């Protein structure tokens, strides 16, 4: 389900993404601002990007179209979501598959729930990028608590905040997932998209796009998709 947006000219992962269907992935709008589909490739099935072929499923897919949310606001960072559409069908297998979209949890706030963040971003603020896929468990903080901590930001209802004691997503992890494990179905639900924060792990909550706020928009733009909806 984890994917990377590879900047083809720079030959580096610039942001994370999450596969949601055989030709679609979700990322952040700011990751693709002022860029075209030909700027990026979508890397799937990989773990160690230094080798690029450490799993048999590792593949780089050409992107046909990038759709940034039409109401994304660069200043307030509201509506920080984009849809990545690959030219060819992504081959699913043991190492590659979609995350479930949280249709059954549209009214769930996820406060105090544990989520998993993934990415190849820096291991500390302004530090080196990770070569192997990193993961960290974080806790969802209520929007009210988040607003109290982030006085200079507007915490919209369409975001959710995450926090870990000395743990966090970091630079170049943007666009990657916050995954919540649904005990009933035993499936990972994509509930957040990493958006922005103050430094990395410095004592403040990080802000993520709340996927449940954009389910109708996602459906309207990916009408031919076959989702995991468990």
KELUM-434532 format. One line per field, with one value per residue: residue in three letters; x, y, z of N, C-alpha, C in turn; residue number from 1. Coordinates in nm, 2 decimals. Layout:
aa = [ALA/...]
nX = [X/...]
nY = [Y/...]
nZ = [Z/...]
caX = [X/...]
caY = [Y/...]
caZ = [Z/...]
cX = [X/...]
cY = [Y/...]
cZ = [Z/...]
i = [NUM/...]
This chain:
aa = [UNK/UNK/UNK/UNK/UNK/UNK/UNK/UNK/UNK/UNK/UNK/UNK/UNK/UNK/UNK/UNK/UNK/UNK/UNK/UNK/UNK/UNK/UNK/UNK/UNK/UNK/UNK/UNK/UNK/UNK/UNK/UNK/UNK/UNK/UNK/UNK/UNK/UNK/UNK/UNK/UNK/UNK/UNK/UNK/UNK/UNK/UNK/UNK/UNK/UNK/UNK/UNK/UNK/UNK/UNK/UNK/UNK/UNK/UNK/UNK/UNK/UNK/UNK/UNK/UNK/UNK/UNK/UNK/UNK/UNK/UNK/UNK/UNK/UNK/UNK/UNK/UNK/UNK/UNK/UNK/UNK/UNK/UNK/UNK/UNK/UNK/UNK/UNK/UNK/UNK/UNK/UNK/UNK/UNK/UNK/UNK/UNK/UNK/UNK/UNK/UNK/UNK/UNK/UNK/UNK/UNK/UNK/UNK/UNK/UNK/UNK/UNK/UNK/UNK/UNK/UNK/UNK/UNK/UNK/UNK/UNK/UNK/UNK/UNK/UNK/UNK/UNK/UNK/UNK/UNK/UNK/UNK/UNK/UNK/UNK/UNK/UNK/UNK/UNK/UNK/UNK/UNK/UNK/UNK/UNK/UNK/UNK/UNK/UNK/UNK/UNK/UNK/UNK/UNK/UNK/UNK/UNK/UNK/UNK/UNK/UNK/UNK/UNK/UNK/UNK/UNK/UNK/UNK/UNK/UNK/UNK/UNK/UNK/UNK/UNK/UNK/UNK/UNK/UNK/UNK/UNK/UNK/UNK/UNK/UNK/UNK/UNK/UNK/UNK/UNK/UNK/UNK/UNK/UNK/UNK/UNK/UNK/UNK/UNK/UNK/UNK/UNK/UNK/UNK/UNK/UNK/UNK/UNK/UNK/UNK/UNK/UNK/UNK/UNK/UNK/UNK/UNK/UNK/UNK/UNK/UNK/UNK/UNK/UNK/UNK/UNK/UNK/UNK/UNK/UNK]
nX = [0.08/0.20/0.37/0.59/0.65/0.85/1.08/1.16/1.37/1.54/1.58/1.50/1.30/1.04/0.81/0.56/0.31/-0.01/-0.14/-0.47/-0.63/-0.62/-0.52/-0.47/-0.34/-0.31/-0.20/-0.04/-0.15/0.03/0.26/0.27/0.24/0.25/0.36/0.38/0.24/0.44/0.66/0.70/0.74/0.57/0.66/0.64/0.61/0.86/1.14/1.40/1.54/1.78/1.87/1.66/1.55/1.50/1.28/1.07/0.85/0.90/0.85/0.84/0.60/0.47/0.31/-0.01/-0.19/-0.23/-0.42/-0.48/-0.65/-0.90/-0.95/-0.73/-0.53/-0.25/-0.15/-0.31/-0.30/-0.51/-0.73/-0.53/-0.46/-0.42/-0.47/-0.32/-0.29/-0.21/-0.06/-0.06/-0.21/-0.15/0.04/-0.08/0.02/0.19/0.35/0.25/-0.04/-0.37/-0.45/-0.73/-1.01/-1.17/-1.47/-1.67/-1.62/-1.68/-1.79/-1.63/-1.40/-1.14/-0.99/-0.73/-0.66/-0.42/-0.20/-0.02/0.26/0.43/0.73/0.99/1.14/1.34/1.55/1.58/1.52/1.62/1.81/1.97/1.81/1.61/1.71/1.59/1.25/1.08/0.90/0.65/0.47/0.21/-0.01/-0.35/-0.45/-0.70/-0.87/-0.93/-0.74/-0.51/-0.53/-0.49/-0.23/-0.10/-0.09/-0.05/-0.16/-0.45/-0.67/-0.85/-1.17/-1.13/-0.89/-0.66/-0.48/-0.16/0.06/0.37/0.59/0.88/0.88/0.79/0.66/0.87/1.06/1.00/0.84/0.58/0.26/0.25/0.11/-0.12/-0.20/-0.46/-0.54/-0.81/-0.97/-1.19/-1.22/-0.96/-0.79/-0.59/-0.67/-0.68/-0.65/-0.54/-0.34/-0.01/0.07/0.18/0.40/0.57/0.90/1.04/0.92/0.94/0.79/0.54/0.21/0.16/0.01/-0.24/-0.41/-0.75/-0.88/-1.15/-1.30/-1.28/-1.38/-1.61/-1.52/-1.29/-1.42/-1.57/-1.37/-1.25/-1.40/-1.40/-1.26/-1.18/-1.23/-1.08/-1.31/-1.36]
nY = [-0.12/0.12/0.38/0.57/0.90/0.96/1.19/1.23/1.36/1.44/1.20/1.10/1.02/1.23/1.27/1.08/0.84/0.66/0.36/0.31/0.19/-0.01/0.16/0.39/0.63/0.80/1.12/1.42/1.75/1.96/1.84/1.81/2.05/2.29/2.11/1.86/1.55/1.41/1.48/1.30/0.95/0.66/0.48/0.15/-0.13/-0.14/-0.14/-0.10/0.17/0.22/0.01/-0.06/-0.29/-0.48/-0.63/-0.86/-0.74/-0.47/-0.18/0.08/0.30/0.47/0.79/0.90/1.10/1.38/1.49/1.76/1.88/2.10/2.31/2.35/2.53/2.71/2.88/2.84/2.57/2.41/2.14/1.96/1.75/1.50/1.32/1.04/0.91/0.62/0.52/0.25/-0.05/-0.13/-0.39/-0.62/-0.80/-1.01/-0.81/-0.57/-0.38/-0.24/0.02/0.03/0.24/0.45/0.42/0.32/0.46/0.73/0.91/0.89/1.01/0.93/1.00/0.96/0.72/0.48/0.51/0.42/0.56/0.60/0.62/0.74/0.96/1.22/1.13/1.29/1.64/1.83/1.64/1.34/1.16/0.86/0.54/0.30/0.20/0.37/0.34/0.44/0.45/0.66/0.88/0.98/1.31/1.52/1.77/2.01/2.01/2.01/2.26/2.42/2.38/2.45/2.75/2.93/2.83/2.73/2.50/2.30/2.13/1.93/1.81/1.59/1.55/1.43/1.28/1.20/1.10/1.25/1.13/1.12/1.19/1.32/1.55/1.51/1.30/1.38/1.35/1.08/0.79/0.78/0.51/0.32/0.05/-0.17/-0.36/-0.52/-0.60/-0.66/-0.51/-0.25/0.08/0.38/0.67/0.91/1.17/1.26/1.59/1.86/2.01/2.13/2.14/1.82/1.58/1.75/1.81/1.92/1.87/1.71/1.79/1.64/1.55/1.47/1.19/1.09/1.32/1.37/1.16/1.16/1.33/1.19/0.96/1.07/1.14/0.91/0.72/0.48/0.31/0.02/-0.03/-0.12/-0.17/-0.26]
nZ = [0.00/0.06/-0.12/-0.32/-0.43/-0.69/-0.80/-1.11/-1.25/-1.05/-0.93/-0.68/-0.40/-0.34/-0.20/0.00/-0.08/-0.10/-0.21/-0.33/-0.50/-0.81/-1.00/-0.88/-0.64/-0.33/-0.23/-0.09/-0.16/-0.17/-0.24/-0.51/-0.62/-0.88/-1.05/-1.31/-1.44/-1.56/-1.42/-1.22/-1.10/-0.98/-0.72/-0.62/-0.39/-0.28/-0.04/0.05/-0.08/-0.18/-0.32/-0.49/-0.59/-0.40/-0.34/-0.52/-0.61/-0.66/-0.84/-1.08/-1.17/-1.45/-1.45/-1.53/-1.48/-1.25/-0.99/-0.82/-0.53/-0.59/-0.42/-0.26/-0.04/-0.03/0.17/0.42/0.41/0.39/0.27/0.17/-0.04/-0.29/-0.60/-0.75/-1.07/-1.23/-1.55/-1.62/-1.49/-1.16/-1.04/-0.82/-0.52/-0.28/-0.17/-0.25/-0.25/-0.20/0.05/0.27/0.23/0.47/0.48/0.65/0.88/0.88/1.06/1.28/1.52/1.58/1.80/2.03/1.93/1.81/1.54/1.24/1.09/0.78/0.58/0.37/0.45/0.60/0.88/1.09/1.16/0.89/0.85/0.71/0.44/0.48/0.38/0.39/0.43/0.68/0.99/1.23/1.53/1.62/1.81/1.79/1.83/1.97/1.78/1.91/2.12/1.96/1.83/2.05/2.10/1.86/1.80/1.59/1.37/1.18/1.27/1.09/1.06/0.87/0.91/1.09/1.39/1.50/1.74/1.89/2.15/2.11/1.87/1.52/1.19/0.92/0.72/0.37/0.42/0.37/0.23/0.26/0.44/0.73/0.90/1.03/1.23/1.19/1.41/1.38/1.10/1.05/0.89/0.74/0.76/0.57/0.72/0.74/0.58/0.56/0.63/0.74/0.99/1.29/1.28/1.36/1.57/1.79/2.01/1.94/1.81/1.49/1.17/0.97/0.67/0.69/0.59/0.58/0.54/0.28/0.12/-0.05/-0.25/-0.34/-0.45/-0.65/-0.83/-0.90/-1.04/-1.17/-1.01/-0.80/-0.49/-0.17/0.07/0.32]
caX = [0.00/0.29/0.43/0.67/0.65/0.99/1.11/1.24/1.49/1.63/1.60/1.48/1.16/1.01/0.69/0.50/0.17/-0.07/-0.22/-0.60/-0.69/-0.52/-0.45/-0.48/-0.28/-0.34/-0.08/-0.07/-0.16/0.15/0.37/0.26/0.21/0.32/0.43/0.30/0.24/0.57/0.77/0.71/0.69/0.51/0.74/0.56/0.67/1.00/1.17/1.54/1.54/1.92/1.89/1.54/1.50/1.51/1.16/1.03/0.74/0.94/0.83/0.82/0.49/0.45/0.19/-0.09/-0.25/-0.22/-0.53/-0.47/-0.78/-0.92/-0.96/-0.61/-0.49/-0.11/-0.13/-0.37/-0.27/-0.64/-0.75/-0.40/-0.48/-0.41/-0.49/-0.22/-0.34/-0.10/-0.09/-0.09/-0.26/-0.05/0.03/-0.09/0.07/0.22/0.42/0.18/-0.18/-0.43/-0.51/-0.88/-1.07/-1.25/-1.61/-1.75/-1.58/-1.69/-1.82/-1.54/-1.30/-1.01/-0.91/-0.66/-0.62/-0.28/-0.18/0.11/0.30/0.53/0.79/1.14/1.18/1.46/1.54/1.57/1.50/1.73/1.90/1.97/1.69/1.62/1.72/1.49/1.12/1.06/0.76/0.65/0.34/0.17/-0.14/-0.43/-0.48/-0.82/-0.85/-0.92/-0.61/-0.41/-0.54/-0.43/-0.08/-0.06/-0.16/-0.03/-0.22/-0.59/-0.69/-0.98/-1.23/-1.09/-0.76/-0.65/-0.34/-0.09/0.17/0.45/0.69/1.01/0.86/0.72/0.70/0.96/1.07/0.98/0.73/0.46/0.18/0.24/-0.02/-0.15/-0.28/-0.53/-0.58/-0.95/-0.97/-1.30/-1.19/-0.81/-0.74/-0.54/-0.75/-0.61/-0.73/-0.47/-0.23/0.09/0.07/0.28/0.43/0.67/1.01/1.01/0.93/0.99/0.70/0.42/0.14/0.17/-0.12/-0.26/-0.54/-0.84/-0.93/-1.30/-1.35/-1.26/-1.43/-1.69/-1.43/-1.21/-1.51/-1.61/-1.26/-1.19/-1.53/-1.37/-1.18/-1.24/-1.16/-1.10/-1.40/-1.39]
caY = [0.00/0.23/0.41/0.69/0.98/0.97/1.30/1.16/1.43/1.43/1.06/1.09/1.02/1.37/1.26/0.95/0.82/0.54/0.30/0.29/0.10/-0.06/0.26/0.52/0.65/0.93/1.19/1.55/1.85/2.04/1.76/1.81/2.19/2.34/2.00/1.78/1.41/1.36/1.50/1.19/0.82/0.61/0.36/0.06/-0.26/-0.13/-0.12/-0.03/0.25/0.22/-0.10/-0.05/-0.42/-0.57/-0.72/-0.89/-0.66/-0.33/-0.13/0.23/0.32/0.61/0.86/0.95/1.23/1.42/1.58/1.83/1.93/2.24/2.41/2.35/2.66/2.71/2.96/2.77/2.43/2.34/2.05/1.91/1.61/1.49/1.18/1.00/0.81/0.56/0.48/0.11/-0.11/-0.17/-0.54/-0.65/-0.93/-1.01/-0.69/-0.45/-0.39/-0.11/0.04/0.04/0.37/0.44/0.45/0.29/0.54/0.87/0.99/0.86/1.12/0.86/1.06/0.87/0.60/0.46/0.50/0.39/0.65/0.53/0.71/0.74/1.09/1.24/1.07/1.40/1.76/1.87/1.53/1.26/1.08/0.72/0.45/0.19/0.25/0.38/0.34/0.49/0.46/0.79/0.89/1.09/1.42/1.59/1.89/2.11/2.01/2.05/2.40/2.49/2.36/2.52/2.88/3.01/2.75/2.71/2.35/2.28/2.00/1.84/1.76/1.53/1.57/1.32/1.31/1.09/1.16/1.24/1.06/1.20/1.20/1.43/1.60/1.42/1.20/1.44/1.27/0.94/0.75/0.74/0.39/0.27/-0.10/-0.20/-0.49/-0.61/-0.66/-0.69/-0.44/-0.12/0.19/0.50/0.77/1.04/1.19/1.35/1.72/1.95/2.01/2.22/2.05/1.68/1.53/1.86/1.84/1.97/1.78/1.73/1.80/1.55/1.56/1.37/1.12/1.08/1.45/1.38/1.04/1.19/1.39/1.08/0.87/1.15/1.16/0.78/0.64/0.35/0.23/-0.09/0.00/-0.20/-0.09/-0.33]
caZ = [0.00/0.06/-0.24/-0.32/-0.55/-0.73/-0.89/-1.21/-1.28/-0.93/-0.90/-0.54/-0.35/-0.29/-0.11/0.01/-0.13/-0.06/-0.31/-0.29/-0.61/-0.90/-1.08/-0.80/-0.51/-0.27/-0.17/-0.05/-0.27/-0.18/-0.30/-0.66/-0.66/-0.99/-1.12/-1.40/-1.42/-1.62/-1.33/-1.12/-1.12/-0.86/-0.68/-0.53/-0.36/-0.24/0.10/0.05/-0.21/-0.23/-0.42/-0.58/-0.64/-0.29/-0.34/-0.65/-0.65/-0.67/-0.98/-1.10/-1.27/-1.52/-1.40/-1.64/-1.44/-1.11/-0.97/-0.69/-0.48/-0.65/-0.31/-0.18/0.00/0.01/0.30/0.53/0.39/0.39/0.15/0.12/-0.09/-0.44/-0.65/-0.85/-1.16/-1.31/-1.68/-1.62/-1.37/-1.06/-1.02/-0.67/-0.48/-0.14/-0.12/-0.31/-0.24/-0.16/0.18/0.27/0.26/0.59/0.45/0.77/0.99/0.84/1.17/1.39/1.52/1.60/1.91/2.12/1.86/1.76/1.40/1.19/0.98/0.70/0.49/0.34/0.48/0.69/1.02/1.18/1.09/0.81/0.84/0.58/0.41/0.51/0.26/0.41/0.47/0.82/1.04/1.37/1.59/1.68/1.87/1.74/1.93/1.94/1.71/2.01/2.18/1.86/1.82/2.17/2.09/1.74/1.80/1.47/1.26/1.18/1.27/1.03/1.09/0.77/0.94/1.22/1.44/1.55/1.83/1.96/2.24/2.04/1.74/1.43/1.05/0.90/0.58/0.26/0.45/0.33/0.13/0.31/0.52/0.86/0.89/1.15/1.22/1.23/1.47/1.33/0.97/1.05/0.77/0.77/0.70/0.54/0.78/0.73/0.48/0.63/0.57/0.79/1.13/1.33/1.30/1.36/1.70/1.88/2.12/1.89/1.72/1.34/1.11/0.86/0.61/0.74/0.47/0.58/0.50/0.13/0.06/-0.16/-0.36/-0.40/-0.53/-0.77/-0.92/-0.93/-1.05/-1.22/-0.92/-0.72/-0.36/-0.05/0.15/0.44]
cX = [0.08/0.36/0.51/0.66/0.80/1.00/1.21/1.37/1.59/1.66/1.60/1.33/1.13/0.89/0.64/0.36/0.12/-0.16/-0.36/-0.68/-0.58/-0.46/-0.45/-0.41/-0.32/-0.21/-0.13/-0.07/-0.03/0.27/0.38/0.23/0.31/0.40/0.33/0.32/0.38/0.68/0.80/0.69/0.64/0.58/0.66/0.65/0.81/1.02/1.30/1.55/1.69/1.95/1.78/1.49/1.51/1.39/1.13/0.92/0.77/0.92/0.81/0.72/0.49/0.31/0.12/-0.15/-0.24/-0.34/-0.52/-0.61/-0.79/-0.93/-0.84/-0.56/-0.34/-0.08/-0.18/-0.34/-0.40/-0.66/-0.62/-0.41/-0.47/-0.43/-0.39/-0.28/-0.23/-0.15/-0.14/-0.15/-0.15/-0.07/0.03/-0.04/0.10/0.28/0.35/0.03/-0.24/-0.46/-0.66/-0.91/-1.17/-1.40/-1.70/-1.72/-1.59/-1.73/-1.74/-1.43/-1.15/-0.93/-0.85/-0.62/-0.48/-0.28/-0.04/0.14/0.42/0.60/0.94/1.20/1.31/1.44/1.55/1.56/1.63/1.84/1.90/1.84/1.71/1.63/1.62/1.36/1.11/0.92/0.76/0.50/0.32/0.03/-0.22/-0.47/-0.61/-0.79/-0.85/-0.79/-0.50/-0.41/-0.48/-0.28/-0.02/-0.13/-0.16/-0.09/-0.37/-0.61/-0.84/-1.04/-1.19/-0.94/-0.77/-0.50/-0.29/0.03/0.24/0.56/0.83/1.00/0.77/0.75/0.80/0.96/1.07/0.89/0.59/0.39/0.17/0.12/-0.01/-0.25/-0.34/-0.58/-0.72/-0.95/-1.08/-1.27/-1.04/-0.75/-0.69/-0.63/-0.67/-0.69/-0.67/-0.36/-0.14/0.09/0.18/0.30/0.54/0.80/0.97/1.03/0.97/0.89/0.56/0.35/0.17/0.03/-0.13/-0.40/-0.63/-0.91/-1.09/-1.36/-1.35/-1.31/-1.51/-1.61/-1.35/-1.30/-1.54/-1.50/-1.20/-1.31/-1.51/-1.29/-1.26/-1.16/-1.17/-1.19/-1.44/-1.37]
cY = [0.13/0.25/0.54/0.77/1.01/1.09/1.24/1.23/1.42/1.29/1.03/1.09/1.16/1.37/1.11/0.95/0.68/0.48/0.27/0.20/0.07/0.04/0.40/0.51/0.79/0.99/1.33/1.65/1.93/1.97/1.77/1.95/2.24/2.24/1.93/1.63/1.35/1.39/1.38/1.05/0.77/0.48/0.28/-0.07/-0.26/-0.11/-0.04/0.04/0.26/0.12/-0.09/-0.18/-0.53/-0.66/-0.75/-0.81/-0.51/-0.29/0.02/0.25/0.47/0.66/0.93/1.09/1.25/1.52/1.63/1.88/2.07/2.35/2.41/2.49/2.66/2.77/2.88/2.62/2.34/2.26/2.00/1.77/1.61/1.34/1.16/0.89/0.75/0.52/0.34/0.06/-0.16/-0.32/-0.56/-0.79/-0.92/-0.88/-0.56/-0.48/-0.25/-0.11/0.06/0.19/0.36/0.48/0.43/0.37/0.69/0.96/0.97/0.96/1.06/0.92/0.95/0.73/0.60/0.44/0.48/0.49/0.58/0.64/0.68/0.88/1.10/1.18/1.17/1.53/1.81/1.76/1.45/1.18/0.93/0.64/0.34/0.26/0.25/0.38/0.38/0.49/0.60/0.78/1.01/1.18/1.49/1.72/2.01/2.12/2.05/2.20/2.48/2.48/2.44/2.65/2.95/2.94/2.74/2.56/2.33/2.14/1.89/1.79/1.67/1.54/1.45/1.36/1.19/1.16/1.14/1.16/1.14/1.16/1.32/1.48/1.49/1.30/1.25/1.35/1.12/0.91/0.76/0.63/0.35/0.13/-0.12/-0.34/-0.58/-0.67/-0.70/-0.63/-0.30/-0.02/0.32/0.61/0.91/1.05/1.30/1.48/1.82/1.95/2.12/2.13/1.91/1.62/1.62/1.90/1.90/1.86/1.81/1.72/1.72/1.57/1.44/1.31/1.11/1.21/1.46/1.25/1.07/1.25/1.28/0.99/0.94/1.15/1.02/0.68/0.50/0.26/0.12/-0.08/-0.12/-0.12/-0.16/-0.24]
cZ = [0.00/-0.08/-0.22/-0.45/-0.58/-0.83/-0.99/-1.25/-1.17/-0.89/-0.75/-0.51/-0.29/-0.19/-0.10/-0.06/-0.08/-0.17/-0.25/-0.38/-0.71/-0.99/-1.01/-0.67/-0.46/-0.21/-0.12/-0.17/-0.28/-0.24/-0.45/-0.71/-0.77/-1.07/-1.22/-1.38/-1.46/-1.53/-1.24/-1.18/-0.98/-0.83/-0.59/-0.50/-0.31/-0.09/0.11/-0.09/-0.26/-0.33/-0.53/-0.63/-0.53/-0.27/-0.49/-0.71/-0.68/-0.82/-0.97/-1.21/-1.32/-1.47/-1.52/-1.61/-1.29/-1.09/-0.83/-0.65/-0.53/-0.54/-0.22/-0.16/0.05/0.14/0.42/0.53/0.40/0.26/0.09/0.08/-0.24/-0.48/-0.76/-0.94/-1.25/-1.45/-1.69/-1.49/-1.28/-1.03/-0.87/-0.64/-0.33/-0.08/-0.17/-0.30/-0.19/-0.01/0.17/0.30/0.37/0.57/0.58/0.89/0.96/0.95/1.30/1.39/1.54/1.71/2.00/2.06/1.81/1.61/1.36/1.07/0.91/0.61/0.47/0.37/0.56/0.82/1.13/1.10/1.02/0.80/0.71/0.56/0.44/0.38/0.27/0.47/0.62/0.86/1.19/1.41/1.65/1.73/1.82/1.85/1.88/1.87/1.80/2.08/2.09/1.84/1.93/2.16/1.97/1.72/1.67/1.35/1.28/1.17/1.22/1.07/0.99/0.79/1.07/1.26/1.51/1.64/1.88/2.04/2.18/1.91/1.65/1.29/1.03/0.76/0.48/0.29/0.41/0.22/0.17/0.40/0.67/0.85/1.02/1.14/1.28/1.28/1.42/1.20/0.96/0.93/0.81/0.69/0.68/0.60/0.77/0.63/0.55/0.55/0.61/0.94/1.16/1.36/1.29/1.50/1.81/1.99/2.08/1.81/1.57/1.29/0.99/0.80/0.65/0.62/0.47/0.53/0.34/0.06/-0.06/-0.28/-0.42/-0.49/-0.66/-0.88/-0.96/-0.95/-1.10/-1.13/-0.84/-0.59/-0.27/0.04/0.28/0.57]
i = [1/2/3/4/5/6/7/8/9/10/11/12/13/14/15/16/17/18/19/20/21/22/23/24/25/26/27/28/29/30/31/32/33/34/35/36/37/38/39/40/41/42/43/44/45/46/47/48/49/50/51/52/53/54/55/56/57/58/59/60/61/62/63/64/65/66/67/68/69/70/71/72/73/74/75/76/77/78/79/80/81/82/83/84/85/86/87/88/89/90/91/92/93/94/95/96/97/98/99/100/101/102/103/104/105/106/107/108/109/110/111/112/113/114/115/116/117/118/119/120/121/122/123/124/125/126/127/128/129/130/131/132/133/134/135/136/137/138/139/140/141/142/143/144/145/146/147/148/149/150/151/152/153/154/155/156/157/158/159/160/161/162/163/164/165/166/167/168/169/170/171/172/173/174/175/176/177/178/179/180/181/182/183/184/185/186/187/188/189/190/191/192/193/194/195/196/197/198/199/200/201/202/203/204/205/206/207/208/209/210/211/212/213/214/215/216/217/218/219/220/221/222/223/224/225/226/227/228/229/230]
